[in-house]
Amino acid sequence: MQLTYPKAPSNGVQTLRPALQAALQTQGFGVNRQFANATAGKISLSEAYRGYSLTLEDLSNGKGLKDARIGNWHYLVFADGLTIADAQLAEVRGHVEFSSLNHGNMAAATVGALKLAEQSPQLHGKTVELRVLFVSALHVVAIWLHADGEDLLIPIEPTPKELALAQVYSEAALLAKLKPAADQAKRRFDADTSGQLGN
């Protein structure tokens, strides 16, 4: 399997570096010992890839990946060979700005999904673009391997295990698994008159 990446913002890495250095100096990331112990000189970044999202409405209405909304740029952050964070840039009025730093399990889970993909017979010899898909209302995150004519997805943490397991799914198979939960959640949202759900 060969990974390809979209054309990243030319100043993406320069935009991220000060934010990463500030985060390292504050040592405010006690939950992630690897991040807290990393030194700025040992930090490296992956190629940039895009996040996409689908809503409950999209899933309920049978929409697929071609309808996914394009989101932030993502970079995996490495230190001493370990994946320690997922850094994000948002495009704002034609330029990129630092958006967030996720130092939870998402970065390591992304690398785990890519290792799983490399071993998958379905992906043997294929060239795919790395993407990440979010269905926030269901807490679903999936690594999206996009190729001409075929899209494969690998759910990662924090995706609930009862919705989907960490394995390779076709677009149709994963969306079919998520649709009942999306329909149920949408009914709950639609029936809510308090205005509190989703806040």
C-alpha positions, 0 to 999 in steps of 0.5 A, spaced: 500 500 500 502 506 498 499 513 501 498 519 497 497 526 500 493 532 498 497 539 496 498 541 503 498 549 505 505 551 504 506 555 511 503 549 515 509 547 518 511 554 520 504 555 523 504 549 527 511 550 530 510 555 535 504 552 537 507 546 539 513 549 542 508 553 547 505 547 548 511 543 550 513 549 554 507 549 558 508 541 560 500 542 560 499 535 557 500 531 563 495 525 561 500 524 555 507 522 558 510 522 552 508 529 550 510 532 556 517 528 556 518 530 549 523 536 547 522 541 541 528 538 537 526 531 537 519 533 534 517 531 527 511 531 523 507 527 518 505 529 511 498 533 512 492 530 510 485 532 511 479 531 515 472 530 513 465 530 516 458 527 515 452 529 520 446 525 522 442 528 517 447 526 512 447 518 514 439 518 515 438 521 508 443 515 505 448 520 503 455 518 502 463 520 503 462 524 496 457 528 500 462 529 506 464 536 508 472 538 508 475 540 514 481 541 518 488 539 516 491 534 520 499 532 522 501 527 526 506 529 531 512 524 533 518 524 538 523 519 539 519 514 534 513 515 538 506 518 535 504 523 541 499 528 538 494 530 532 495 537 530 490 541 526 490 547 522 484 550 520 483 554 513 480 561 515 479 566 509 484 563 505 490 562 510 491 557 515 491 558 523 493 553 528 486 550 531 488 544 536 492 539 539 489 532 540 494 529 545 489 523 546 489 516 543 487 519 536 494 519 533 497 513 536 490 509 533 491 513 526 498 509 526 495 503 528 490 503 523 495 504 517 499 498 520 492 494 519 491 497 512 498 495 510 497 488 512 490 488 509 489 484 502 484 489 500 489 494 500 495 490 497 499 494 491 494 500 492 495 507 492 490 511 497 490 518 499 490 518 507 484 522 510 480 522 516 472 522 517 468 524 523 461 523 525 461 527 531 454 526 533 456 519 534 463 519 536 465 516 530 472 517 527 475 513 522 481 513 517 479 514 510 483 510 505 481 514 498 482 511 491 479 512 485 473 508 485 473 505 492 474 508 499 475 503 505 475 506 512 478 503 519 474 506 525 479 508 530 478 511 538 473 514 540 469 510 536 464 506 540 465 498 539 458 497 539 458 501 533 464 499 529 470 495 530 477 497 528 477 493 521 477 495 514 470 496 512 468 498 505 464 505 505 457 501 504 458 496 510 461 502 515 455 507 513 450 501 513 453 499 520 452 507 522 445 508 519 441 505 525 445 509 530 444 515 526 437 514 525 435 513 532 440 519 535 436 524 529 429 522 532 432 524 539 434 530 537 428 532 532 423 530 538 427 534 543 424 541 545 428 543 550 434 545 546 439 542 550 441 536 546 447 537 542 450 543 546 
